[in-house]
Amino acid sequence: MGEFGWAYIDCDSSGGGGSGQAAGPTGSLQFLTGSNATSGSARLLFLTSSNTMILTGTLDVSGTINANYMNINVTNKNVINLSASGDTKFGDTEDDTHQFTGSLHITGGIYYTYYRVTTSVYTASASDYLIGVSSSSGVTVRLPASTAATTGRTLVVKDEYSFVGGRPETSADQIAISASFGSGDLIDGNGYISLAGDNASVSLYSSGDGKWFII
């Protein structure tokens, strides 16, 4: 026993809040508050039940944030550099608006919403841009109402069915494009226009005040 010295242990029996004692609400992350003292805050929590860290306040990061998935309500940044690989998606409903100020440079293809019409009547949806009519019979394409929500919107209607010598000009075989159905809108001052001839097409834009115009 002679080779061992004495060990002195200071036991503080005063309970929580003493030197070195963790404090704060349940789930709070500890941080140094003084000499050999830590505490926690309800503004920085880790919930073990859901594996979730909750921060109420501002997070300043000088390094890199790596994340597999991010949900962001508002992003304010002067310069945004995106170098991530894989697909990206903006918006989740057709009434979402994405605004860009400045030039837009695209490497790769641009794909527009396309719908092929094979029925006798088709009402263009809010997301349509290219409408291909693939029918030997007469077809009516109804345009959406020209309102403030559609100002500057463009639509292209194309006859995809090839007749020998062109689509007949009889009303039963024509492609009628109607802007007046249920809205009273006009296309170049007319309630409707028709496409006839060989694989004809027409491009239209909305002024947003009840009028469609041929480009």
Secondary structure, DSSP 8 states (H G I E B T S, - for coil): -TT----------S-TTSTT---SSTTB--EEEETTEEE--TTEEEETTTTEEEE-S----SS----S----S----S-------S-----SSTT------S-----S-----EEEE-SSEEE--TT--EEEE--SS-EEEE-----GGGTT-EEEEEE----TTSB--STTTSEEEES-TTT--EETTBSEEEE-BSS-EEEEEE-SSSEEEE-
